Amino acid sequence: MARAPLLLPALAFAGAIAAEAHGLAALVYVVALGLAALVCTGALGTVSYDRARLAAAFALAGLVVAAWRGHPPMLTEESRTARFAGTVVGDVRADESGAAFEFAFERGIVVRAHVRDDAIVPGERVVVRGRLVPFDEARNPGEPSRRAIALGEGLAGQLAGDRIIARAPPDPRDVRMWAARARAVLSARLRTALSEPEATVVAGALWGERGTLPRELRDDFQATGTVHVLVTAGLHLGVIAWLVLELLKLARIPRAAAALSAIPCVVAYAWLSGAHLPSQRAAVMVSVALLARALGARPMSWNALALAALVVAALWPASVTTVSFALSFSCVGAIFLFAGPLQRALDRWELPKKVHEALALTIATQIGVWPLSAATFGLVAPYAVVANAIVVPATAAGMIAGIAALALAPIPVLGRAAATLTTWDVDAILRVVGAIAAQPGARVWVAPPPAAAIVVYDTVAIAAAWYLRRNARITVALLALASAGVLATTLRPPDGKLTITMLDVGQGDGIVVRTPRGHVILIDSGGRLERGPAADGRSPAELVGERVVLAYLKREGVRRVDLVVNSHPHGDHVGGFAPVVRALRVDAIADSGQQYGGRAFNDGMREAALHHVPVHVARCGDRWATEDGVTLSVLSPCGALIADGKNDVNENSVIVMLAYREFRMLFMGDAGFQAERRLLDSGADLRAAVLKVGHHGSAYSSAPGFVAAVRPRYAVISVGRHNLFGHPAPTTLATLRSTGATAFRTDLCGAIVVEAAADVRTTTAFPC
């Protein structure tokens, strides 16, 4: 501790900010005052006296900073549709609904805007017709809070834009858009020299651009644990510092002057890349290292890391509680703890020194970040050490070649040569990443480990680092035990209850049934109406299914789905069909048998054929059962399909009754009056404790006679906020109330969970 006097103050400062964010400010005050009392009474020794006083002072300073700047203004209520004027201050990225960008109002707040016009440039001043909407807390179980993420990014809310109604060119005097404009210019120049996907990979390495990277490549980088090379951080700023120092060395600039001259270059590069948290932390650390180099001191130290934490926490206190903050500092801390001893241990092998350095750095990094990565991405990358040992040095070389390609672009021969070298380097990276990602077991999906497990792991890892210099076997044993403990917390064993989770997928249906012994039935898989392709050519419905339904299944540790029921082929019900079949083992599919031209449905059918998943056309009388007593019976369609109106696809929905002991739940898909009348005429027993209301509660479903025959205690409605159809209809809600049913809606309640054990219990993501 004496060799790193800033470490304790940094921990106290950042810890106090984190505690205040979680409502524990009073506890910090009590601890700080207790330390002060011990100091005053002389109960602590001289050294402990100084440390305690310093820790108490920085903890109190952290509380002051958190109270002053830790709660940036955020929207709390939705606005009416109106006109909003402002400036595009961030990068513009195409998405499934048009374009997304950071939008600054004149009064200073910044929101994330979405508009249907994708011909927007950074710095442009526009007037958008739309509605201001607060960021959500988590709307589904285990889902990250979008509000907390936005708080860490400095965003006050989102502007759900309809269209741009006025625009003006960028104001060159507005410094807020300089970095984004510079990135746009460099990106355009880069794409004249390089083809895709090489241009996007180089842009990601140079300034963090990843928006146009194909999904398959993103998945491969994530599966190999190398996605960090596309986020501007320590590696990238270190390359820039080295490059500047080498150029100044060639110019015969003295060492001290060169190091001091490199500091503004590093800071400018961090600003150019967007000044995100990893680049902020890296800029402080690299600047401190350069200053130490100028003074002849040790360049990288715990003090540098502590100073970086103090600066970042002081500049943006809200970032302290973000995953990015934890990942950044865990990574560097692990390097400090493990890299040196590991390199000395690897020196026994007859390999080049650079190989030892690369292996030591990658092993140390993975020790520090894999539990946090598993919690963030739900993925463990077993081959990350090998992939990083190859990809990280290659990325550094690619950055230098890419900078040369940009700088030499006006000189045809030299520019073309630099572009060719860059292409060769990036192609090698892509081949390595693709080959490693294709290995068996490259993607190990896990449920996110809890924060407590990660804290315990980090504590054990610190103890293991202390033993590394004394007994490597003890270190390996401790790390193995800690890793096994983290992985054990990712298991989700059956809890002996029947659980039905209606996910909030917006204007669609996505329902996950888990039986007492862990069987999984998926009744529809989320999505949205398919109105045009997404930014990467996929169905927008599939993006919703992947982001919500598939993500939930992975968070819950689901690897196998016993049965997927497609009530009907509309995109708002089958958005997750293809993603689920592609990512998980699916035993069988029950389908309505209707022909439909929607992309999400047909993509799913192609994936089912590719993975040899049997597709069964469901008709009344069909029945599926599990050995733990859960049955799923098809009540409709029966006989000939309805074919006399524009709602035929909805009316022919697969309607199923789920039964377990005395509990029954009726799932209506998008069926309406015609299907309900057929059910009543069939004489089927429709009584159920819970009714999944048909067609999102439209005015053409849930007739009084039908609801009276079901006699539900609870009615659950999956419906999107501000949907264009007016769902659920007031008449439907009145019908449900008249029969005594308690109605729950995903637009108001978020996800709705029904548990059936000794009794029926419902819980929701939000009070409603």
SENUKOL-220329 format. One line per 5 residues: their letters; for each residue x, y, z of C-alpha. Coordinates in steps of 0.2 Angstrom, whole numbers, always signed. Layout:
a	X,Y,Z | ...
This chain:
marap	+0,+0,+0 | +15,+12,+4 | +20,+9,-14 | +3,+14,-21 | -3,+28,-10
lllpa	-18,+33,-22 | -25,+16,-22 | -35,+17,-5 | -41,+35,-9 | -47,+29,-26
lafag	-56,+14,-18 | -64,+25,-5 | -70,+38,-18 | -77,+26,-31 | -85,+15,-17
aiaae	-94,+30,-9 | -101,+35,-26 | -107,+17,-30 | -114,+16,-12 | -124,+32,-14
ahgla	-131,+26,-31 | -138,+11,-22 | -145,+21,-8 | -131,+17,+5 | -125,+35,+8
alvyv	-129,+34,+26 | -119,+19,+29 | -104,+28,+21 | -106,+43,+32 | -107,+31,+47
valgl	-91,+22,+42 | -82,+38,+38 | -87,+46,+55 | -82,+30,+64 | -64,+31,+56
aalvc	-63,+49,+61 | -68,+45,+79 | -54,+32,+79 | -42,+44,+72 | -46,+57,+85
tgalg	-45,+45,+100 | -28,+39,+94 | -34,+21,+93 | -25,+18,+77 | -6,+18,+74
tvsyd	+3,+32,+65 | +2,+23,+48 | -16,+17,+50 | -20,+35,+56 | -15,+42,+40
rarla	-23,+29,+29 | -39,+30,+39 | -40,+49,+38 | -36,+48,+19 | -50,+35,+16
aafal	-63,+45,+26 | -59,+61,+17 | -60,+53,+0 | -76,+43,+4 | -84,+60,+10
aglvv	-78,+68,-6 | -86,+54,-16 | -102,+57,-8 | -101,+75,-11 | -97,+72,-30
aawrg	-111,+59,-31 | -124,+71,-24 | -118,+85,-35 | -115,+77,-51 | -120,+59,-49
hppml	-138,+61,-55 | -139,+69,-72 | -156,+75,-77 | -167,+61,-85 | -184,+61,-92
teesr	-197,+54,-80 | -213,+56,-91 | -218,+54,-109 | -221,+70,-119 | -235,+73,-131
tarfa	-230,+72,-150 | -222,+89,-154 | -208,+97,-163 | -190,+96,-156 | -175,+106,-162
gtvvg	-157,+102,-159 | -141,+96,-166 | -135,+79,-171 | -119,+77,-159 | -115,+59,-161
dvrad	-112,+45,-174 | -127,+41,-185 | -131,+23,-186 | -144,+14,-197 | -155,+2,-188
esgaa	-172,-7,-191 | -182,+9,-190 | -171,+21,-200 | -157,+30,-191 | -152,+32,-172
fefaf	-140,+46,-166 | -137,+57,-150 | -147,+73,-151 | -143,+88,-141 | -156,+101,-137
ergiv	-152,+119,-134 | -155,+118,-116 | -141,+106,-114 | -149,+88,-112 | -144,+74,-124
vrahv	-156,+61,-129 | -155,+46,-141 | -166,+49,-156 | -173,+37,-169 | -180,+44,-185
rddai	-186,+35,-201 | -174,+46,-212 | -157,+38,-213 | -149,+53,-224 | -142,+62,-208
vpger	-125,+68,-205 | -116,+72,-188 | -117,+90,-184 | -133,+93,-194 | -146,+104,-185
vvvrg	-164,+97,-187 | -181,+99,-181 | -189,+82,-177 | -207,+78,-175 | -209,+65,-161
rlvpf	-212,+61,-143 | -199,+61,-129 | -199,+45,-119 | -190,+40,-103 | -178,+25,-104
dearn	-185,+9,-96 | -180,+0,-81 | -179,-19,-85 | -196,-25,-92 | -191,-43,-92
pgeps	-184,-55,-79 | -165,-53,-79 | -164,-40,-92 | -152,-26,-90 | -159,-9,-86
rraia	-159,+3,-101 | -161,+17,-89 | -145,+13,-79 | -135,+10,-96 | -141,+27,-102
lgegl	-137,+36,-86 | -119,+30,-88 | -119,+36,-105 | -126,+53,-101 | -142,+52,-110
agqla	-158,+59,-103 | -170,+49,-113 | -175,+45,-130 | -184,+54,-144 | -196,+42,-153
gdrii	-196,+52,-170 | -208,+51,-183 | -199,+62,-196 | -188,+76,-199 | -198,+92,-204
arapp	-183,+104,-205 | -164,+104,-207 | -150,+115,-208 | -131,+112,-211 | -119,+109,-197
dprdv	-112,+124,-188 | -93,+123,-189 | -91,+133,-173 | -101,+120,-163 | -87,+110,-154
rmwaa	-99,+96,-149 | -100,+89,-166 | -81,+91,-171 | -77,+73,-166 | -92,+65,-174
rarav	-89,+75,-190 | -70,+70,-190 | -75,+52,-188 | -87,+53,-202 | -74,+61,-214
lsarl	-61,+48,-209 | -74,+34,-211 | -78,+39,-229 | -60,+41,-233 | -56,+24,-226
rtals	-70,+16,-237 | -62,+23,-252 | -46,+13,-248 | -53,-3,-241 | -68,-14,-245
epeat	-80,-22,-233 | -79,-30,-220 | -60,-24,-218 | -65,-6,-218 | -77,-8,-203
vvaga	-65,-19,-194 | -51,-6,-196 | -64,+8,-191 | -68,-2,-176 | -50,-3,-171
lwger	-46,+15,-174 | -61,+24,-167 | -73,+11,-161 | -85,+10,-175 | -95,-7,-176
gtlpr	-112,-2,-183 | -110,-10,-200 | -101,-26,-195 | -110,-41,-201 | -119,-51,-187
elrdd	-109,-66,-191 | -93,-57,-188 | -99,-49,-172 | -104,-66,-166 | -87,-73,-170
fqatg	-78,-59,-161 | -89,-61,-146 | -87,-80,-146 | -68,-79,-146 | -67,-65,-133
tvhvl	-59,-53,-145 | -73,-40,-147 | -63,-28,-136 | -51,-25,-150 | -66,-15,-158
vtagl	-68,-4,-143 | -55,+10,-141 | -46,+7,-125 | -29,+4,-118 | -22,-6,-133
hlgvi	-27,+7,-145 | -21,+22,-135 | -5,+12,-131 | -2,+10,-150 | -5,+28,-153
awlvl	+7,+33,-139 | +20,+21,-146 | +18,+27,-164 | +20,+46,-159 | +36,+42,-148
ellkl	+44,+32,-163 | +40,+47,-175 | +47,+59,-163 | +62,+48,-160 | +66,+48,-179
aripr	+65,+67,-178 | +78,+66,-164 | +67,+74,-151 | +74,+71,-133 | +65,+57,-123
aaaal	+57,+69,-110 | +51,+81,-123 | +44,+67,-134 | +35,+59,-120 | +27,+76,-115
saipc	+22,+79,-133 | +14,+62,-134 | +1,+66,-120 | -9,+79,-130 | -9,+67,-145
vvaya	-16,+53,-134 | -29,+64,-126 | -34,+70,-143 | -36,+52,-150 | -47,+48,-135
wlsga	-58,+63,-139 | -59,+58,-157 | -64,+40,-153 | -79,+47,-143 | -72,+49,-126
hlpsq	-81,+33,-120 | -77,+26,-103 | -63,+14,-108 | -54,+27,-118 | -56,+39,-104
raavm	-48,+27,-92 | -34,+22,-105 | -31,+41,-109 | -27,+45,-90 | -16,+29,-88
vsval	-6,+32,-104 | -4,+50,-100 | +2,+46,-82 | +14,+33,-90 | +21,+46,-102
laral	+23,+58,-88 | +33,+45,-78 | +43,+41,-94 | +48,+59,-95 | +53,+60,-77
garpm	+62,+43,-78 | +50,+35,-66 | +41,+18,-68 | +28,+20,-82 | +14,+8,-77
swnal	+9,+6,-59 | -6,+4,-47 | -5,+23,-44 | -8,+26,-62 | -23,+15,-62
alaal	-30,+23,-46 | -27,+40,-53 | -37,+35,-68 | -51,+29,-57 | -51,+45,-48
vvaal	-52,+56,-64 | -66,+45,-72 | -76,+44,-56 | -75,+63,-54 | -79,+68,-72
wpasv	-94,+56,-73 | -99,+49,-57 | -113,+39,-64 | -101,+28,-74 | -94,+20,-58
ttvsf	-109,+8,-57 | -108,+3,-75 | -101,-14,-82 | -89,-4,-93 | -81,+4,-77
alsfs	-79,-13,-69 | -73,-22,-85 | -60,-8,-88 | -52,-8,-71 | -54,-27,-68
cvgai	-44,-30,-84 | -29,-18,-80 | -29,-24,-62 | -28,-42,-67 | -13,-37,-79
flfag	-4,-29,-64 | -7,-44,-53 | -4,-58,-65 | +6,-53,-81 | +23,-51,-73
plqra	+23,-68,-63 | +15,-77,-78 | +29,-70,-90 | +42,-76,-79 | +34,-93,-77
ldrwe	+33,-94,-96 | +51,-89,-99 | +55,-108,-95 | +48,-112,-112 | +59,-110,-127
lpkkv	+48,-97,-136 | +52,-79,-142 | +50,-66,-128 | +36,-57,-138 | +26,-74,-137
heala	+28,-75,-118 | +22,-57,-117 | +7,-60,-127 | +2,-76,-118 | +5,-68,-101
ltiat	-6,-53,-105 | -20,-63,-112 | -20,-75,-98 | -20,-61,-85 | -34,-52,-94
qigvw	-45,-67,-95 | -42,-70,-77 | -48,-53,-73 | -63,-51,-85 | -71,-68,-89
plsaa	-84,-68,-75 | -89,-50,-79 | -90,-54,-97 | -101,-70,-93 | -113,-59,-83
tfglv	-114,-46,-97 | -115,-56,-112 | -120,-73,-105 | -106,-81,-114 | -89,-90,-109
apyav	-76,-90,-123 | -65,-106,-119 | -53,-101,-133 | -51,-83,-128 | -33,-84,-123
vanai	-27,-92,-139 | -38,-80,-150 | -32,-64,-140 | -13,-70,-141 | -15,-69,-160
vvpat	-28,-56,-163 | -21,-42,-151 | -4,-40,-159 | -12,-42,-176 | -24,-28,-172
aagmi	-10,-16,-166 | -1,-19,-183 | -18,-17,-192 | -20,+0,-183 | -3,+6,-189
agiaa	-6,+0,-207 | -24,+8,-207 | -17,+25,-201 | -4,+24,-215 | -18,+20,-227
lalap	-27,+35,-222 | -12,+47,-221 | -5,+41,-238 | -22,+40,-247 | -18,+56,-258
ipvlg	-2,+47,-264 | -8,+33,-276 | +6,+21,-275 | +10,+22,-256 | -8,+24,-252
raaat	-12,+8,-261 | +2,-1,-254 | -3,+3,-236 | -21,-2,-240 | -15,-18,-246
lttwd	-5,-22,-231 | -20,-17,-220 | -31,-29,-230 | -19,-43,-228 | -18,-40,-209
vdail	-37,-39,-206 | -40,-54,-217 | -28,-64,-206 | -38,-58,-191 | -54,-63,-198
rvvga	-48,-80,-203 | -41,-83,-186 | -57,-77,-177 | -68,-87,-189 | -57,-103,-187
iaaqp	-57,-102,-168 | -76,-98,-167 | -79,-113,-178 | -71,-125,-165 | -82,-136,-155
garvw	-88,-128,-139 | -82,-111,-144 | -98,-103,-138 | -103,-109,-120 | -119,-99,-116
vappp	-122,-97,-97 | -135,-89,-86 | -127,-73,-79 | -118,-76,-62 | -124,-65,-48
aaaiv	-114,-50,-42 | -110,-58,-26 | -101,-73,-35 | -90,-61,-45 | -85,-52,-29
vydtv	-80,-68,-21 | -71,-73,-37 | -61,-57,-37 | -56,-58,-19 | -50,-76,-22
aiaaa	-41,-70,-37 | -32,-57,-27 | -26,-70,-15 | -21,-81,-29 | -10,-68,-36
wylrr	-1,-66,-19 | +3,-85,-20 | +8,-85,-38 | +26,-79,-33 | +27,-93,-20
narit	+17,-108,-25 | +10,-108,-43 | +0,-124,-39 | -10,-115,-25 | -13,-101,-37
valla	-20,-113,-50 | -31,-122,-37 | -38,-106,-30 | -42,-99,-47 | -50,-116,-53
lasag	-61,-117,-37 | -66,-99,-39 | -71,-102,-57 | -80,-117,-53 | -90,-108,-40
vlatt	-95,-94,-52 | -100,-107,-65 | -110,-116,-52 | -120,-100,-49 | -125,-100,-68
lrppd	-135,-116,-66 | -154,-115,-66 | -160,-131,-59 | -179,-135,-60 | -188,-127,-45
gklti	-203,-139,-45 | -216,-126,-51 | -225,-123,-67 | -220,-106,-73 | -227,-97,-87
tmldv	-218,-80,-92 | -226,-69,-104 | -212,-58,-110 | -214,-40,-114 | -210,-40,-133
gqgdg	-220,-25,-137 | -234,-27,-149 | -232,-46,-151 | -233,-62,-141 | -218,-72,-133
ivvrt	-222,-84,-119 | -210,-96,-111 | -217,-111,-101 | -206,-120,-89 | -212,-137,-81
prghv	-208,-143,-64 | -194,-153,-70 | -187,-140,-82 | -195,-144,-99 | -197,-129,-109
ilids	-212,-125,-121 | -211,-109,-131 | -228,-102,-137 | -224,-89,-150 | -208,-80,-149
ggrle	-210,-62,-150 | -207,-50,-164 | -216,-36,-173 | -225,-32,-189 | -213,-34,-204
rgpaa	-213,-18,-213 | -197,-18,-223 | -180,-26,-219 | -169,-21,-205 | -152,-12,-207
dgrsp	-143,-28,-210 | -156,-36,-222 | -164,-47,-209 | -182,-46,-203 | -186,-33,-190
aelvg	-196,-46,-181 | -181,-57,-179 | -171,-43,-171 | -185,-42,-158 | -186,-61,-155
ervvl	-167,-62,-154 | -165,-47,-142 | -179,-52,-130 | -185,-70,-132 | -169,-78,-136
aylkr	-159,-67,-124 | -171,-72,-110 | -169,-90,-113 | -151,-89,-113 | -151,-79,-96
egvrr	-162,-93,-89 | -149,-106,-94 | -161,-114,-107 | -151,-125,-119 | -165,-136,-125
vdlvv	-183,-131,-130 | -195,-146,-130 | -208,-138,-141 | -211,-122,-151 | -229,-118,-154
nshph	-231,-105,-168 | -249,-100,-166 | -249,-92,-183 | -236,-85,-195 | -237,-66,-192
gdhvg	-220,-58,-188 | -226,-51,-171 | -228,-70,-166 | -214,-79,-174 | -199,-66,-173
gfapv	-189,-77,-162 | -193,-93,-172 | -177,-93,-183 | -165,-86,-169 | -171,-99,-157
vralr	-170,-114,-169 | -153,-107,-174 | -146,-105,-157 | -154,-119,-146 | -159,-137,-148
vdaia	-177,-138,-152 | -185,-155,-152 | -202,-151,-161 | -212,-137,-169 | -231,-136,-169
dsgqq	-237,-125,-183 | -254,-119,-189 | -250,-126,-207 | -254,-109,-215 | -244,-102,-230
yggra	-238,-85,-227 | -225,-74,-236 | -217,-66,-220 | -199,-67,-219 | -197,-71,-201
fndgm	-209,-86,-203 | -200,-93,-219 | -183,-90,-211 | -189,-101,-196 | -195,-114,-208
reaal	-178,-115,-217 | -169,-116,-201 | -180,-130,-195 | -176,-140,-211 | -158,-136,-209
hhvpv	-157,-142,-191 | -169,-157,-195 | -182,-151,-183 | -199,-160,-186 | -213,-148,-190
hvarc	-231,-154,-185 | -246,-146,-192 | -257,-144,-176 | -275,-149,-176 | -288,-151,-163
gdrwa	-286,-167,-153 | -267,-166,-154 | -259,-167,-137 | -241,-166,-129 | -237,-172,-112
tedgv	-221,-172,-101 | -217,-184,-88 | -220,-172,-74 | -238,-170,-78 | -240,-155,-89
tlsvl	-251,-157,-104 | -254,-146,-119 | -269,-150,-129 | -274,-142,-146 | -292,-135,-146
spcga	-291,-127,-163 | -291,-127,-178 | -303,-140,-181 | -309,-146,-198 | -307,-134,-213
liadg	-298,-118,-210 | -308,-102,-209 | -306,-94,-227 | -319,-80,-228 | -311,-64,-222
kndvn	-296,-53,-221 | -292,-60,-203 | -291,-78,-208 | -273,-80,-203 | -277,-74,-186
ensvi	-293,-84,-184 | -284,-100,-189 | -272,-98,-174 | -267,-113,-165 | -277,-112,-148
vmlay	-270,-123,-134 | -275,-128,-116 | -261,-130,-104 | -265,-141,-89 | -256,-146,-73
refrm	-265,-154,-59 | -280,-143,-56 | -272,-128,-65 | -277,-124,-83 | -272,-109,-94
lfmgd	-280,-106,-111 | -269,-98,-125 | -279,-90,-139 | -265,-83,-151 | -273,-70,-162
agfqa	-290,-79,-163 | -306,-68,-163 | -324,-70,-163 | -325,-83,-177 | -313,-95,-169
errll	-321,-92,-152 | -338,-96,-159 | -331,-112,-166 | -324,-117,-149 | -341,-114,-140
dsgad	-350,-124,-153 | -338,-138,-151 | -343,-141,-133 | -325,-141,-127 | -322,-138,-109
lraav	-315,-120,-109 | -313,-117,-91 | -296,-110,-86 | -289,-100,-71 | -279,-89,-83
lkvgh	-284,-83,-101 | -271,-77,-113 | -282,-65,-121 | -283,-67,-140 | -277,-54,-153
hgsay	-269,-42,-140 | -286,-38,-133 | -293,-31,-149 | -311,-26,-151 | -314,-42,-162
ssapg	-309,-54,-148 | -315,-60,-131 | -334,-60,-134 | -344,-59,-118 | -351,-77,-120
fvaav	-334,-84,-123 | -326,-76,-108 | -340,-82,-98 | -337,-100,-103 | -319,-98,-99
rprya	-322,-90,-82 | -304,-84,-79 | -297,-78,-63 | -284,-69,-72 | -282,-62,-90
visvg	-265,-58,-97 | -264,-47,-112 | -248,-45,-123 | -248,-28,-130 | -236,-14,-136
rhnlf	-236,+3,-128 | -243,+17,-140 | -248,+4,-153 | -257,+10,-168 | -272,-2,-166
ghpap	-279,+5,-150 | -276,-12,-141 | -283,-17,-129 | -300,-11,-134 | -311,-3,-120
ttlat	-325,-16,-124 | -313,-30,-121 | -307,-23,-104 | -325,-20,-99 | -330,-38,-104
lrstg	-315,-45,-93 | -320,-34,-78 | -338,-40,-80 | -333,-58,-77 | -322,-54,-62
atafr	-306,-57,-71 | -291,-47,-65 | -282,-41,-81 | -263,-39,-83 | -255,-30,-98
tdlcg	-237,-30,-103 | -238,-12,-109 | -242,-7,-91 | -234,-21,-81 | -219,-27,-91
aivve	-217,-46,-91 | -230,-56,-82 | -226,-72,-73 | -239,-85,-68 | -233,-98,-56
aaadv	-244,-114,-52 | -240,-125,-38 | -252,-126,-23 | -260,-111,-29 | -259,-99,-43
rttta	-248,-83,-41 | -245,-69,-53 | -230,-57,-53 | -226,-43,-64 | -210,-33,-68
fpc	-219,-17,-63 | -233,-13,-51 | -249,-12,-61
